Amino acid sequence: NQSIRQALAEAFRHRSYVLLVLGFFTCGFQLAFITTHLPAYLRDTGLPASIGGWTLAVIGLANAFGSLSSGWLSTRMSKRWLLAWIYLGRSVAITGFILLPASPTTALLFGVAIGLLWLSTVPPTSSLVMLMFGTRYMAMLYGFAFFSHQVGGFLGVWLGGIVYEASGSYEIVWWLSVALGLA
C-alpha cells in the first residue's frame, strides 16, 4: 500500500540506496568521459586516430563479456562487494593507463580491461535496488539511479572539454575519474 511519494522518501533516506545512486553517477562520469575524450587523448599522445577507434571497438566487445559475467557473479556473490571491486578495478585500470607510456598495445589492453568493467555495474545495481525495495517501484527507483548516471555522464563529457580547453590536457579529469571510482 506504499505510495510513490512514500517509496521515494524511503529510498532517499536509505544510506545504501543513496550510495548506489552516487556510484552510478561515477559510472556515468567515467564511461561518458572515456567514450567522448579517449580518441582525442590518444591522438594527443601521438597515436594514430585509428587506435582510438580500435580501442572503443575493443571496449564494446569486452563489455559484452563483462556484463554477462557480472550478471552471473551477481547471483553468486555479494552484489555490494562486486560493485566495489568493479569501481576499484576501473580506478586501477585508468591509473595504469595514464601512467604507462601511450602505445597501441597499452591502449588496446586498456580497452579490454575497462570494457570488461564497462556496464558490469548494471546487474548488481539493479539487483540491489530490487533487494532493498522489492519490485513494485523498482523501475522508478532504478530510473533515479540511472538519471544520476546520465548527470555523471554529462559532467564527465563537459568537464573533459572544459579542462582540456583550459589546460590543454585531460590529466585532471582522468585523475578525477580515479578518485570517484575509489570513493
C-alpha positions, 0 to 999 in steps of 0.5 A: 500500500506504499505510495510513490511519494512514500517509496521515494522518501524511503529510498532517499533516506536509505544510506545504501540506496543513496550510495548506489545512486552516487556510484552510478553517477561515477559510472556515468562520469567515467564511461561518458568521459572515456567514450567522448575524450579517449580518441582525442587523448590518444591522438594527443599522445601521438597515436594514430586516430585509428587506435582510438577507434580500435580501442572503443571497438575493443571496449564494446566487445569486452563489455559484452563479456563483462556484463554477462559475467557480472550478471552471473557473479551477481547471483553468486556473490555479494552484489555490494562487494562486486560493485566495489571491486568493479569501481576499484578495478576501473580506478586501477585500470585508468591509473595504469593507463595514464601512467604507462607510456601511450602505445597501441598495445597499452591502449588496446589492453586498456580497452579490454580491461575497462570494457570488461568493467564497462556496464558490469555495474548494471546487474548488481545495481539493479539487483540491489535496488530490487533487494532493498525495495522489492519490485513494485517501484523498482523501475522508478527507483532504478530510473533515479539511479540511472538519471544520476548516471546520465548527470555523471555522464554529462559532467564527465563529457563537459568537464573533459572539454572544459579542462582540456580547453583550459589546460590543454590536457585531460590529466585532471579529469582522468585523475578525477575519474580515479578518485570517484571510482575509489570513493 
